[in-house]
Amino acid sequence: MSSRDKILAAVAANQPELMPLPDINFFKGDTEQVAEKYITVLTAIGGQAHRVNSWDEIKTLIQTGYDASQKRIISLVPELQEVASHAYEINPAAHHLADVELAVIQAHFAVAENGAVWVTEDLMGHRGLPFICQHLAAVININNIVPTMHEAYARIADGQYGFGTFIAGPSKTADIEQSLVLGAHGPRSMTVFLLNA
């Protein structure tokens, strides 16, 4: 028996007794009024949330806030293609996205604890899109809000995706002279449409 085998045999013979995993149920959040909590947190971090009952309501809100004839609006949400001023084409270089005023994407779900939405590359087209646009809008089903990040991580644990990210509110920094700057390294605003099923 080699030295390696002796060491591995000794390790295998001296394993500690198995112990049950700790109970982490106390990390789970309250599901009561989770949409209201999400709206409160997103608003507190500088974002906007709208509860809507139809795709037409979303179209009206976008058309009220953005002039598609003057600015470049792109939508990766098929139901909202008519509010877009330009068709979206996937291009490996992000330079073609430099002049995007508003990008409209769908998100898989939202997190009430921090106002974030979870988005994977299949929903954003190009992974740079949610960060290079001037303004970002995301659409989620109102029933797809989890209370805490613990539940969010449990939800994505077994998922298959090349790239995914949590996005919470507009980009901001206060590092320089304690002055809050929005849009420092990403979108200047973030709007989330909570669509009632």
PAMIMAR-524343 format. One line per 4 residues: for each residue x, y, z of N, C-alpha, C. Coordinates in Angstrom, 2 decimals. Example, Ala and Ser with C-alpha at 12.3 -4.5 7.8 and 13.67 -1.06 7.14 Angstrom:
2
13.19 -5.69 7.80 12.30 -4.50 7.80 13.20 -3.30 7.80 | 12.85 -2.25 7.08 13.67 -1.06 7.14 12.90 0.03 7.87;
***
This chain:
197
0.85 -1.19 0.00 0.00 0.00 0.00 0.90 1.25 0.00 | 0.61 2.17 -0.91 1.43 3.38 -1.01 1.10 4.34 0.14 | 1.96 5.32 0.33 1.72 6.34 1.37 0.41 7.08 1.11 | 0.16 7.34 -0.14 -1.08 8.04 -0.51 -2.30 7.22 -0.09;
-2.28 5.94 -0.41 -3.41 5.07 -0.05 -3.58 4.99 1.45 | -2.46 4.94 2.21 -2.53 4.89 3.67 -3.19 6.16 4.23 | -2.80 7.30 3.66 -3.37 8.56 4.14 -4.86 8.62 3.86 | -5.26 8.24 2.63 -6.67 8.27 2.26 -7.49 7.28 3.08;
-6.91 6.12 3.38 -7.60 5.13 4.21 -7.77 5.65 5.63 | -6.74 6.33 6.15 -6.83 6.89 7.51 -7.90 7.98 7.57 | -7.96 8.83 6.52 -8.98 9.87 6.48 -10.37 9.26 6.42 | -10.54 8.24 5.58 -11.84 7.59 5.43 -12.28 6.92 6.72;
-11.33 6.39 7.50 -11.67 5.68 8.74 -11.97 6.64 9.89 | -11.61 7.88 9.74 -11.77 8.84 10.84 -12.72 9.97 10.49 | -13.79 9.66 9.81 -14.77 10.67 9.45 -15.65 10.99 10.67 | -16.00 12.24 10.87 -16.92 12.57 11.98 -18.32 12.05 11.66;
-19.11 11.93 12.70 -20.49 11.48 12.50 -21.26 12.53 11.70 | -22.17 12.03 10.86 -22.99 12.95 10.09 -23.91 13.73 11.00 | -24.07 14.99 10.70 -24.96 15.84 11.48 -26.02 16.41 10.55 | -27.20 16.64 11.08 -28.25 17.22 10.23 -27.90 18.65 9.84;
-28.34 19.05 8.66 -28.14 20.42 8.23 -28.90 21.37 9.15 | -28.40 22.56 9.36 -29.10 23.49 10.25 -30.43 23.93 9.65 | -31.36 24.27 10.50 -32.65 24.77 10.06 -32.50 26.25 9.71 | -32.73 26.60 8.46 -32.59 28.00 8.05 -33.94 28.61 7.66;
-35.00 28.00 8.14 -36.33 28.52 7.81 -36.55 29.94 8.31 | -35.79 30.33 9.36 -35.97 31.68 9.89 -35.46 32.74 8.91 | -34.70 32.32 7.89 -34.25 33.26 6.87 -35.35 33.58 5.87 | -36.37 32.75 5.83 -37.45 32.98 4.88 -38.26 34.20 5.30;
-38.63 34.99 4.32 -39.38 36.21 4.62 -40.88 35.97 4.62 | -41.56 37.00 5.03 -43.02 36.97 5.09 -43.58 37.20 3.70 | -44.44 36.32 3.26 -45.03 36.45 1.92 -46.24 37.37 1.89 | -46.67 37.84 3.06 -47.79 38.78 3.11 -47.36 40.13 2.55;
-48.13 40.68 1.67 -47.90 42.00 1.08 -46.49 42.14 0.50 | -46.02 41.07 -0.13 -44.66 41.08 -0.67 -44.51 42.09 -1.82 | -45.56 42.30 -2.59 -45.50 43.29 -3.67 -45.35 44.70 -3.11 | -46.08 45.01 -2.05 -45.99 46.33 -1.43 -44.59 46.55 -0.86;
-44.02 45.51 -0.26 -42.66 45.63 0.28 -41.66 45.87 -0.85 | -41.84 45.16 -1.96 -40.95 45.35 -3.09 -41.02 46.79 -3.59 | -42.22 47.31 -3.75 -42.40 48.68 -4.24 -41.76 49.68 -3.29 | -41.93 49.47 -1.99 -41.35 50.38 -0.98 -39.84 50.40 -1.07;
-39.22 49.22 -1.16 -37.77 49.14 -1.20 -37.23 49.72 -2.51 | -37.82 49.35 -3.64 -37.36 49.86 -4.93 -37.45 51.38 -4.98 | -38.54 51.94 -4.46 -38.70 53.39 -4.42 -37.63 54.03 -3.53 | -37.33 53.39 -2.40 -36.34 53.93 -1.46 -34.94 53.97 -2.06;
-34.64 53.07 -3.01 -33.30 53.07 -3.60 -33.25 53.83 -4.92 | -34.32 54.55 -5.22 -34.31 55.43 -6.39 -35.02 54.92 -7.62 | -35.61 53.73 -7.55 -36.34 53.18 -8.69 -37.81 53.55 -8.65 | -38.52 53.12 -9.67 -39.97 53.32 -9.74 -40.64 51.99 -10.00;
-41.80 51.82 -9.42 -42.56 50.59 -9.65 -44.00 50.97 -9.99 | -44.58 50.25 -10.93 -45.96 50.47 -11.33 -46.69 49.13 -11.33 | -47.79 49.06 -10.60 -48.65 47.89 -10.68 -49.57 48.11 -11.88 | -49.57 47.14 -12.79 -50.37 47.28 -14.01 -51.18 46.01 -14.23;
-52.27 46.19 -14.95 -53.18 45.06 -15.21 -53.12 44.54 -16.63 | -52.38 45.24 -17.49 -52.34 44.79 -18.89 -51.09 45.33 -19.57 | -50.78 44.72 -20.72 -49.68 45.20 -21.53 -49.98 46.59 -22.08 | -51.24 46.89 -22.32 -51.60 48.21 -22.84 -51.28 49.31 -21.83;
-51.46 49.02 -20.54 -51.09 50.00 -19.51 -49.60 50.30 -19.54 | -48.81 49.25 -19.73 -47.35 49.44 -19.80 -47.00 50.29 -21.02 | -47.62 49.98 -22.16 -47.37 50.76 -23.38 -47.67 52.23 -23.16 | -48.80 52.51 -22.52 -49.20 53.90 -22.27 -48.19 54.60 -21.37;
-47.74 53.93 -20.32 -46.77 54.54 -19.41 -45.44 54.82 -20.11 | -45.00 53.89 -20.95 -43.74 54.09 -21.67 -43.89 55.25 -22.67 | -45.00 55.26 -23.41 -45.20 56.30 -24.41 -45.38 57.68 -23.77 | -45.91 57.71 -22.55 -46.05 58.97 -21.83 -44.70 59.50 -21.37;
-43.81 58.59 -20.97 -42.52 59.01 -20.42 -41.41 59.18 -21.42 | -41.53 58.57 -22.61 -40.43 58.59 -23.58 -40.97 58.84 -24.98 | -40.29 59.69 -25.71 -40.67 60.00 -27.07 -39.84 59.14 -28.03 | -40.46 58.13 -28.59 -39.75 57.18 -29.46 -39.29 57.83 -30.77;
-39.88 58.95 -31.13 -39.46 59.61 -32.37 -38.17 60.39 -32.18 | -37.86 60.74 -30.94 -36.67 61.53 -30.65 -35.52 60.70 -30.08 | -35.83 59.62 -29.39 -34.82 58.83 -28.71 -34.91 57.37 -29.15 | -33.83 56.65 -28.99 -33.80 55.23 -29.37 -34.35 54.38 -28.23;
-35.46 53.74 -28.48 -36.08 52.83 -27.52 -36.08 51.44 -28.13 | -35.58 50.48 -27.38 -35.62 49.10 -27.85 -36.31 48.23 -26.82 | -37.00 47.22 -27.29 -37.73 46.31 -26.40 -37.41 44.87 -26.76 | -37.06 44.10 -25.74 -36.87 42.67 -25.93 -38.10 41.90 -25.47;
-39.17 42.61 -25.17 -40.43 42.00 -24.75 -41.36 42.01 -25.96 | -41.70 40.84 -26.50 -42.52 40.80 -27.72 -43.82 41.59 -27.61 | -44.45 41.57 -26.45 -45.74 42.28 -26.28 -45.58 43.79 -26.32 | -44.34 44.28 -26.21 -44.10 45.72 -26.18 -43.28 46.21 -27.37;
-43.25 45.42 -28.43 -42.45 45.80 -29.60 -42.91 47.11 -30.23 | -44.20 47.40 -30.16 -44.68 48.60 -30.85 -44.28 49.90 -30.16 | -43.79 49.85 -28.92 -43.30 51.07 -28.28 -41.84 51.33 -28.64 | -41.20 50.35 -29.25 -39.79 50.49 -29.61 -39.65 51.34 -30.87;
-38.60 52.14 -30.90 -38.34 52.95 -32.08 -37.37 52.24 -33.02 | -36.66 51.27 -32.50 -35.69 50.54 -33.30 -35.79 49.06 -32.98 | -35.64 48.25 -34.00 -35.59 46.79 -33.78 -34.31 46.45 -33.04 | -34.37 45.40 -32.28 -33.19 44.98 -31.53 -32.53 43.82 -32.25;
-31.24 43.94 -32.48 -30.48 42.86 -33.08 -29.29 42.53 -32.19 | -29.09 41.26 -31.94 -27.95 40.85 -31.11 -26.67 41.02 -31.91 | -25.75 41.73 -31.31 -24.46 42.02 -31.92 -23.40 41.76 -30.86 | -22.32 41.05 -31.18 -21.33 40.74 -30.15 -20.69 41.97 -29.52;
-20.61 43.06 -30.28 -20.03 44.30 -29.75 -21.14 45.14 -29.13 | -20.85 45.76 -28.00 -21.86 46.57 -27.32 -21.95 47.99 -27.87 | -21.08 48.36 -28.79 -21.06 49.73 -29.30 -22.38 50.12 -29.97 | -23.06 49.16 -30.56 -24.33 49.49 -31.23 -25.44 49.83 -30.24;
-25.17 49.67 -28.94 -26.15 49.99 -27.91 -25.87 51.34 -27.24 | -24.84 52.03 -27.69 -24.38 53.24 -27.00 -25.42 54.35 -26.96 | -26.32 54.39 -27.93 -27.29 55.49 -27.98 -28.69 55.07 -27.53 | -28.79 53.97 -26.79 -30.10 53.50 -26.33 -30.59 54.36 -25.17;
-31.70 55.01 -25.36 -32.30 55.83 -24.31 -33.04 54.95 -23.31 | -33.88 54.05 -23.81 -34.67 53.16 -22.95 -34.57 51.73 -23.46 | -34.25 50.82 -22.58 -34.27 49.39 -22.90 -35.36 48.74 -22.04 | -36.22 47.97 -22.69 -37.30 47.28 -22.00 -37.03 45.78 -22.05;
-36.92 45.18 -20.88 -36.63 43.74 -20.79 -37.61 43.08 -19.83 | -37.67 41.77 -19.89 -38.42 41.02 -18.89 -37.43 40.51 -17.86 | -37.93 40.24 -16.66 -37.11 39.65 -15.60 -37.80 38.38 -15.14 | -37.00 37.45 -14.65 -37.56 36.17 -14.19 -38.37 36.36 -12.90;
-37.80 37.10 -11.95 -38.50 37.36 -10.70 -37.86 38.55 -10.01 | -38.48 39.00 -8.92 -37.98 40.14 -8.15 -37.78 39.72 -6.70 | -37.01 40.53 -5.97 -36.70 40.25 -4.57 -37.14 41.45 -3.73 | -38.09 41.23 -2.83 -38.64 42.32 -2.02 -37.61 42.91 -1.07;
-36.72 42.09 -0.57 -35.74 42.52 0.44 -34.86 43.67 -0.05 | -34.47 43.66 -1.33 -33.54 44.68 -1.80 -33.99 45.38 -3.09 | -35.19 45.09 -3.57 -35.70 45.76 -4.75 -35.09 45.30 -6.06 | -34.44 44.14 -6.06 -33.74 43.65 -7.25 -34.66 42.83 -8.15;
-34.24 42.71 -9.41 -34.84 41.75 -10.32 -33.73 40.82 -10.80 | -34.08 39.58 -11.09 -33.11 38.59 -11.60 -33.32 38.45 -13.10 | -32.25 38.68 -13.85 -32.30 38.62 -15.30 -31.15 37.77 -15.81 | -31.43 36.89 -16.75 -30.38 36.10 -17.39 -30.20 36.57 -18.83;
-29.10 36.15 -19.41 -28.70 36.64 -20.73 -29.76 36.37 -21.80 | -30.51 35.30 -21.66 -31.53 35.00 -22.67 -32.63 36.06 -22.70 | -32.82 36.80 -21.60 -33.84 37.85 -21.56 -33.29 39.23 -21.90 | -31.97 39.41 -21.81 -31.39 40.72 -22.07 -30.72 40.82 -23.43;
-30.66 39.73 -24.16 -30.06 39.77 -25.48 -28.56 39.88 -25.43 | -28.08 41.05 -25.08 -26.66 41.30 -24.89 -26.46 41.63 -23.41 | -25.48 41.02 -22.80 -25.31 41.22 -21.35 -24.95 42.65 -20.97 | -24.56 43.46 -21.94 -24.27 44.85 -21.63 -25.48 45.77 -21.68;
-26.57 45.30 -22.28 -27.74 46.16 -22.50 -28.30 46.81 -21.24 | -28.53 46.07 -20.14 -29.13 46.73 -18.96 -28.22 47.75 -18.30 | -26.97 47.80 -18.69 -26.02 48.69 -18.03 -25.57 49.84 -18.91 | -25.75 49.72 -20.22 -25.29 50.76 -21.14 -26.40 51.73 -21.52;
-27.65 51.31 -21.34 -28.77 52.19 -21.69 -28.88 53.35 -20.68 | -29.54 54.42 -21.10 -29.74 55.56 -20.20 -30.82 55.25 -19.16 | -31.85 54.52 -19.58 -32.96 54.19 -18.69 -33.33 52.72 -18.93 | -33.69 52.05 -17.86 -34.02 50.62 -17.93 -35.42 50.39 -17.39;
-36.19 49.58 -18.12 -37.51 49.16 -17.65 -37.56 47.64 -17.68 | -38.09 47.07 -16.62 -38.21 45.61 -16.52 -39.66 45.25 -16.22 | -40.10 44.14 -16.78 -41.46 43.65 -16.57 -41.38 42.31 -15.87 | -42.14 42.18 -14.78 -42.25 40.87 -14.10 -43.71 40.60 -13.78;
-44.01 39.33 -13.65 -45.32 38.94 -13.16 -45.36 39.23 -11.67 | -46.40 39.87 -11.20 -46.48 40.27 -9.80 -46.43 39.08 -8.85 | -46.76 37.89 -9.35 -46.70 36.69 -8.52 -45.28 36.14 -8.40 | -44.34 36.73 -9.14 -42.96 36.25 -9.12 -42.06 37.17 -8.29;
-42.49 37.44 -7.07 -41.68 38.22 -6.14 -41.40 37.34 -4.93 | -40.13 37.17 -4.61 -39.76 36.40 -3.42 -39.38 37.38 -2.32 | -39.59 37.02 -1.05 -39.32 37.97 0.03 -37.85 38.29 0.26 | -36.96 37.28 0.18 -35.56 37.50 0.58 -34.58 36.95 -0.45;
-33.32 37.38 -0.30 -32.27 36.86 -1.18 -32.01 35.38 -0.92 | -32.24 34.89 0.29 -32.07 33.45 0.54 -32.99 32.65 -0.37 | -34.23 33.10 -0.49 -35.17 32.42 -1.37 -34.82 32.62 -2.84 | -34.27 33.79 -3.15 -33.85 34.04 -4.53 -32.72 33.10 -4.93;
-31.72 32.94 -4.05 -30.61 32.05 -4.37 -31.08 30.59 -4.45 | -32.02 30.22 -3.61 -32.56 28.85 -3.70 -33.27 28.65 -5.04 | -33.90 29.70 -5.52 -34.64 29.60 -6.77 -33.73 29.47 -7.98 | -32.54 30.07 -7.94 -31.65 30.02 -9.10 -30.56 28.96 -8.96;
-30.54 28.26 -7.83 -29.44 27.33 -7.53 -29.22 26.27 -8.60 | -30.27 25.72 -9.13 -30.14 24.63 -10.10 -30.36 25.09 -11.54 | -30.41 26.39 -11.74 -30.66 26.91 -13.08 -29.46 26.76 -13.99 | -29.74 26.70 -15.28 -28.70 26.62 -16.30 -28.69 27.93 -17.08;
-27.64 28.69 -16.95 -27.54 29.96 -17.65 -26.07 30.33 -17.77 | -25.74 31.05 -18.85 -24.36 31.48 -19.05 -24.03 32.71 -18.25 | -24.99 33.64 -18.14 -24.78 34.87 -17.42 -26.10 35.31 -16.81 | -26.08 35.72 -15.58 -27.26 36.24 -14.91 -26.85 37.28 -13.90;
-27.77 38.18 -13.58 -27.44 39.24 -12.64 -28.68 39.73 -11.91 | -28.47 40.18 -10.69 -29.51 40.89 -9.96 -29.30 42.38 -10.22 | -30.35 43.07 -10.60 -30.27 44.51 -10.85 -31.25 45.18 -9.90 | -30.76 46.17 -9.15 -31.61 46.86 -8.17 -31.47 48.37 -8.33;
-32.47 48.99 -8.88 -32.50 50.45 -8.96 -31.54 51.03 -9.98 | -31.54 52.35 -10.09 -30.62 53.00 -11.01 -29.19 52.92 -10.49 | -28.26 53.10 -11.40 -26.85 53.14 -11.02 -26.60 54.40 -10.20 | -25.82 54.27 -9.12 -25.55 55.45 -8.31 -24.25 55.28 -7.53;
-23.66 56.40 -7.20 -22.46 56.41 -6.36 -22.44 57.71 -5.57 | -21.87 57.66 -4.40 -21.67 58.87 -3.58 -20.24 58.91 -3.08 | -19.34 58.27 -3.81 -17.95 58.18 -3.38 -17.21 59.51 -3.47 | -17.59 60.33 -4.44 -16.86 61.57 -4.67 -17.52 62.72 -3.93;
-16.82 63.26 -2.96 -17.28 64.40 -2.16 -18.66 64.18 -1.57 | -19.02 62.96 -1.30 -20.30 62.60 -0.68 -21.49 63.19 -1.44 | -21.35 63.28 -2.75 -22.41 63.80 -3.60 -23.00 62.64 -4.39 | -24.31 62.43 -4.24 -24.98 61.32 -4.92 -25.10 61.61 -6.41;
-24.59 60.68 -7.22 -24.66 60.80 -8.67 -25.40 59.59 -9.21 | -26.48 59.84 -9.95 -27.23 58.75 -10.58 -26.71 58.54 -11.99 | -26.65 57.30 -12.40 -26.18 56.97 -13.74 -24.68 57.03 -13.87 | -23.98 56.82 -12.78 -22.51 56.91 -12.80 -21.89 55.83 -13.66;
-22.40 54.62 -13.58 -21.83 53.51 -14.34 -22.92 52.56 -14.80 | -24.08 53.12 -15.11 -25.20 52.31 -15.57 -26.39 53.21 -15.81 | -27.59 52.64 -15.89 -28.77 53.45 -16.20 -29.07 54.51 -15.14 | -29.59 55.65 -15.61 -29.94 56.75 -14.71 -31.26 56.52 -13.99;
-32.07 55.63 -14.54 -33.34 55.31 -13.88 -33.69 53.86 -14.15 | -34.48 53.30 -13.23 -34.98 51.95 -13.41 -36.45 51.92 -13.02 | -37.25 51.41 -13.93 -38.68 51.27 -13.70 -39.05 49.80 -13.80 | -39.84 49.33 -12.85 -40.29 47.93 -12.88 -41.81 47.93 -12.97;
-42.30 47.22 -13.97 -43.74 47.06 -14.14 -44.14 45.72 -13.55 | -45.00 45.76 -12.54 -45.48 44.55 -11.88 -46.82 44.19 -12.52 | -46.80 43.20 -13.38 -47.98 42.85 -14.18 -48.84 41.85 -13.45 | -50.08 42.23 -13.16 -51.02 41.31 -12.52 -51.37 40.20 -13.51;
-51.31 38.98 -13.02 -51.58 37.82 -13.90 -53.05 37.74 -14.24;
***
